[in-house]
Amino acid sequence: MKPKRSDTEMQQLAELARAKPGITRSPLYRWLRARHDTFASLLEETRPEWRTLAEGFARLGMTNPDGGPIAPETVRHTWWRVRRDVAAARDKRAAGTPPKPTVTPVPRPAPTPPPQTPTEPASGPSAALARLRAELNARSGRKPDG
């Protein structure tokens, strides 16, 4: 079994991963995602004032990609995306892997032997032909010869 990495090593790896060009999640998104439940509780207590929240995020050092202040609409839309993504992740975890359906075998009726007429011999080619005819007649629903 491999040893677990310490928190400092994991932080270093996280910084390297986030420093990669073309990362799709903003610092604001990651901040909101990491604190989703706490932030959601805050917004349940009071109606969000997005302009004030944008100013607060600017004081925390968060900026838009150009280095300017984050717009209130950006904060609001980012929060919507975080809520949607967290809900989807929780639904996926709750669903888990669906149980495999159980297969119940269907019993088949045993084949019935073809009826034999007492006047025909029990063996030989004519007996085999008679049995074949009787089986075909029985399967097709015809009345037996006679």
N, C-alpha and C positions, 0 to 999 in steps of 0.2 A: 504494500500500500504506500502511495506517495505521501510525503509529509505535506501538511497544509502550509500555505504561504502566510507570513505574518501580515498584519494590517498595513504596515509601512510598505511592504513589497507590493501589496495589492493597490495601494494608493499610487505608487510609482507607475504601475502598469495602467491604471485608469488614466493618469495624466498623459501617458504616451498615446493611449488610444484616443483620447480627446484632442490631442494636438495634431492628429492626422488630418491633412487637408481633405476637404469635402465632407466633414462630419455633418450629419443632417439634424442633429438636435442642438438647439441653442442652450446657452447657460441658463436662461430663464426657464426653458422647458425642463431641463434636468433638475433645477432647484425646485420647481413646482411638483415635479413627479416624485422627488425624494421626500417631500413634505406634504403629499397629497391629503392625507387624512386630517392633519393639523390645519392646513389652509382651508379645507372644506368646512371644518368646524368653525373657523373664524368667519367665513362667509355666511354660515347659517345664523350666526349671532347678529350680524349687521349686513345691510345691503352694501355690496361692494362699490366703492368710489374709485373707478379705474384710474383716474388722473392722479389721485393721491397714492395709489398703489404703484403706479409707474414711477412717480417721484421717489418712492421708497426703494424700489428696485435700483434706481439710478444711484441712490446713496450707498447701496450695497456693492456698487461697482459694475452693475450690468448695463450693457449698452447694446445698441443695434449693430448690425454687421459693419456699418460705416464708422462706428465709434461715437455716434450721437446718442441722445437719450432715447429710451424706449417709449413708443407712443402708447397711450392708454388702450387704443384698439388692439395693439399687438399683445398687450398683457391679457386682455379679455379673450382674444382668439386663441392664444397659447393655452390659457386655462381651459377653454373648451376642448382643445385637442388632448390635453393631459387627462381631463375627466373621461373623455371617450376612450382613450387608450387604456386607462386603468380599469374602467368597467369591462372592456373587452378582455383584458388579461384575467380579471377575476372570474368572468363567465367561463373562460377557457379552463381555468384551474378547477372551477366548480364542476364543470362537465366531466373533466378527466377523460379517461378512455372508456367508451361505452362498453358494457358487458357484451361478450360474444353471445350471439343467439344460440340457444340449445337446439340441436337437431333431434327430433323424435322420429325413430324409424317407423315407417308405416308397414304393418304386417300384411303380407300378401297371402291370399288363399292358396292352399296346396292344390296343385293341378289334379283334376279328377281323371282317373284312367278311363279310356274309351270303353263303352259297353261292348260286351262280346255276345254274339248270338250263339245259342247252344247248338244250332244245326251246322255251323261251320267248324272246320278242324281248328285245333288250338295252335298249330304251328305250320310253318311252310309259307310259301309266297302268297297263296290265296288268303291265308289268315292275316298276314301283314297288310295286304291290300284292303281287306274287310275292315281291319282296325282303322286304317287311314281314312277310308270312306266314312266310317262311323264318326270319327273325330271331326272331319270336315263338315259333315252334316250337323253335328252337335254345335260346332262353332258358328255355322252360318244360320242356325235356327231352323233348318229343314227337318221335316219329319223323317224318322228312320225308315229305311226301305223295308218292305215286307209284305 
